[in-house]
């Protein structure tokens, strides 16, 4: 199983859960499972996000494999500039 940390802004949608265990093989599968459990999750997450898998940040994560036993955090897009 993969431990997925639910972003604080989406925890109400997930019934207050801070983390859930999933068995998906990649980030796309994780988002799909979360959206099936918590309808609207994918829409609220948005199409542009990064993830941290076991502390390693992945900027374009949709097809990134996630090994069993990993911990995944969703990271919101960062904007800014001069």
Backbone as JSON, one array per atom type, in Angstrom:
{
  "sequence": "XXXXXXXXXXXXXXXXXXXXXXXXXXXXXXXXXXXXXXXXXXXXXXXXXXXXXXXXXXXXXXXXXXXXXXXXXXXXXXXXXX",
  "N": [[0.83, -1.18, 0.0], [0.29, 2.32, -0.48], [0.95, 5.24, 1.27], [-0.94, 8.04, 1.27], [-0.85, 11.42, 1.71], [-3.33, 13.65, 2.41], [-3.95, 16.81, 1.04], [-4.26, 19.73, 3.08], [-6.28, 21.56, 2.32], [-8.09, 19.93, 1.05], [-9.04, 18.1, 2.77], [-11.56, 18.25, 4.05], [-13.26, 17.49, 2.0], [-12.49, 14.89, 1.85], [-13.65, 13.73, 4.02], [-12.37, 14.56, 6.31], [-10.07, 13.09, 6.54], [-6.6, 12.72, 7.05], [-4.72, 11.18, 5.87], [-4.59, 8.43, 3.56], [-4.58, 4.97, 2.66], [-3.58, 3.47, -0.31], [-3.58, 1.37, -3.27], [-2.58, 1.9, -5.81], [-0.57, 2.05, -8.87], [0.7, 4.19, -10.03], [0.89, 7.84, -10.12], [-1.3, 8.87, -11.53], [-3.16, 6.77, -11.21], [-3.48, 6.93, -8.44], [-4.71, 9.44, -8.14], [-7.06, 8.89, -9.53], [-8.21, 6.84, -7.92], [-8.58, 8.29, -5.55], [-10.43, 10.17, -6.45], [-12.57, 8.52, -7.02], [-13.23, 7.58, -4.46], [-13.68, 10.0, -3.14], [-15.64, 11.98, -4.54], [-15.05, 14.61, -6.82], [-12.53, 15.22, -5.99], [-10.32, 15.15, -7.81], [-10.94, 17.28, -9.51], [-10.87, 19.45, -7.73], [-8.21, 19.27, -6.94], [-6.92, 19.9, -9.28], [-5.3, 20.27, -12.54], [-2.59, 20.81, -12.55], [0.01, 20.1, -10.59], [2.52, 19.17, -8.24], [4.22, 16.35, -6.83], [5.53, 14.82, -3.88], [7.38, 12.04, -3.48], [8.28, 9.88, -1.15], [9.83, 11.97, -0.17], [11.11, 12.99, -2.43], [10.75, 15.38, -4.87], [8.55, 15.55, -7.59], [7.88, 17.09, -10.56], [6.22, 16.82, -12.87], [4.03, 14.72, -12.56], [2.12, 12.75, -13.52], [2.41, 10.12, -14.75], [4.23, 8.97, -13.12], [5.73, 6.3, -11.47], [4.79, 4.77, -8.36], [6.22, 3.26, -5.77], [5.22, 0.41, -3.8], [4.7, 0.85, -0.36], [5.54, 3.43, -0.21], [5.39, 6.97, 0.64], [3.27, 9.55, -0.27], [2.97, 12.95, -1.05], [0.89, 15.6, -2.03], [1.73, 18.54, -3.76], [1.0, 21.93, -4.0], [0.76, 24.04, -6.95], [3.38, 26.36, -7.46], [3.59, 29.78, -7.68], [4.87, 32.88, -8.81], [7.45, 35.32, -8.97], [9.4, 37.92, -10.47]],
  "CA": [[0.0, 0.0, 0.0], [0.95, 3.62, -0.53], [0.35, 6.2, 2.18], [-1.16, 9.31, 0.58], [-1.2, 12.5, 2.62], [-4.34, 14.5, 1.79], [-3.67, 18.23, 1.27], [-5.16, 20.29, 4.1], [-7.41, 22.19, 1.68], [-9.01, 18.92, 0.5], [-9.4, 17.13, 3.82], [-13.01, 18.26, 4.3], [-13.83, 16.69, 0.93], [-12.14, 13.5, 2.15], [-14.21, 13.35, 5.31], [-11.45, 14.91, 7.38], [-8.91, 12.2, 6.55], [-5.29, 13.33, 6.81], [-3.98, 10.26, 4.99], [-5.29, 7.21, 3.19], [-3.73, 3.93, 2.07], [-4.05, 3.08, -1.64], [-2.76, 0.33, -3.91], [-2.34, 2.25, -7.21], [0.82, 1.87, -9.3], [1.29, 5.47, -10.43], [0.18, 9.01, -9.59], [-2.6, 8.93, -12.2], [-4.02, 5.81, -10.52], [-3.78, 7.45, -7.1], [-5.72, 10.5, -8.29], [-8.3, 8.23, -9.94], [-8.78, 6.18, -6.74], [-9.05, 9.33, -4.63], [-11.63, 10.78, -7.01], [-13.65, 7.55, -6.86], [-13.61, 7.58, -3.05], [-14.09, 11.34, -2.75], [-15.99, 12.65, -5.8], [-14.65, 16.01, -6.92], [-11.15, 15.38, -5.53], [-9.44, 15.47, -8.94], [-11.25, 18.63, -9.98], [-10.36, 20.4, -6.73], [-6.75, 19.19, -6.98], [-6.51, 20.63, -10.47], [-4.43, 19.51, -13.45], [-1.17, 21.14, -12.37], [0.5, 19.93, -9.23], [3.7, 18.33, -8.09], [4.12, 15.45, -5.69], [6.76, 14.35, -3.25], [7.32, 10.61, -3.22], [9.36, 9.59, -0.2], [10.67, 13.15, -0.03], [11.66, 13.44, -3.71], [9.73, 16.14, -5.59], [8.34, 15.24, -9.01], [7.12, 18.22, -11.08], [5.22, 16.39, -13.85], [3.94, 13.39, -11.95], [0.99, 11.91, -13.89], [2.75, 8.71, -15.01], [5.31, 8.59, -12.22], [5.42, 5.12, -10.66], [4.88, 4.94, -6.92], [6.45, 1.92, -5.22], [4.51, -0.02, -2.6], [5.38, 1.25, 0.87], [5.94, 4.83, -0.31], [4.51, 8.02, 1.14], [3.09, 10.56, -1.32], [2.38, 14.23, -0.67], [0.57, 16.51, -3.13], [2.26, 19.88, -3.57], [0.29, 22.87, -4.86], [1.64, 24.77, -7.86], [3.99, 27.55, -6.89], [3.7, 30.86, -8.65], [5.61, 34.03, -8.29], [8.38, 35.88, -9.93], [9.81, 39.29, -10.21]],
  "C": [[0.88, 1.25, 0.0], [0.22, 4.53, 0.44], [0.27, 7.54, 1.47], [-1.61, 10.34, 1.61], [-2.14, 13.44, 1.87], [-3.99, 15.95, 2.08], [-4.7, 18.84, 2.22], [-6.4, 20.93, 3.48], [-8.44, 21.21, 1.11], [-9.47, 17.92, 1.55], [-10.88, 17.11, 4.13], [-13.72, 17.42, 3.25], [-13.6, 15.19, 1.18], [-12.62, 13.07, 3.53], [-13.29, 13.62, 6.49], [-10.18, 14.06, 7.43], [-7.62, 12.98, 6.26], [-4.46, 12.48, 5.86], [-4.84, 9.04, 4.71], [-4.27, 6.25, 2.59], [-4.37, 3.48, 0.76], [-3.1, 2.06, -2.25], [-2.48, 0.64, -5.38], [-0.85, 2.11, -7.55], [1.49, 3.16, -9.72], [0.41, 6.61, -9.92], [-1.2, 9.13, -10.24], [-3.6, 7.98, -11.53], [-4.4, 6.27, -9.13], [-4.86, 8.51, -7.19], [-7.07, 9.89, -8.66], [-8.98, 7.58, -8.73], [-9.32, 7.21, -5.75], [-10.34, 9.96, -5.13], [-12.82, 9.82, -6.93], [-14.15, 7.52, -5.41], [-14.25, 8.9, -2.63], [-14.42, 12.13, -4.02], [-15.68, 14.15, -5.76], [-13.2, 16.25, -6.52], [-10.25, 15.83, -6.68], [-9.68, 16.89, -9.44], [-10.7, 19.68, -9.02], [-8.84, 20.41, -6.69], [-6.23, 20.0, -8.15], [-5.52, 19.84, -11.31], [-2.94, 19.74, -13.23], [-0.79, 21.07, -10.9], [1.79, 19.14, -9.29], [3.42, 17.38, -6.94], [5.51, 15.24, -5.12], [6.52, 12.88, -2.93], [8.53, 10.26, -2.39], [10.36, 10.74, -0.15], [11.28, 13.68, -1.31], [10.55, 14.1, -4.52], [9.74, 15.78, -7.07], [7.41, 16.32, -9.56], [6.01, 17.82, -12.04], [4.88, 14.94, -13.55], [2.94, 12.4, -12.53], [1.33, 10.44, -14.08], [3.87, 8.19, -14.11], [4.92, 7.36, -11.41], [5.6, 5.42, -9.18], [5.03, 3.55, -6.3], [5.6, 1.65, -3.97], [5.35, 0.36, -1.38], [5.8, 2.71, 0.88], [4.94, 5.74, 0.4], [4.48, 9.12, 0.08], [2.41, 11.78, -0.73], [2.08, 15.0, -1.94], [1.11, 17.89, -2.79], [1.52, 20.83, -4.5], [1.26, 23.55, -5.81], [2.15, 26.03, -7.19], [4.08, 28.61, -7.98], [4.45, 32.01, -8.0], [6.52, 34.56, -9.37], [8.67, 37.32, -9.59], [8.81, 40.28, -10.73]]
}
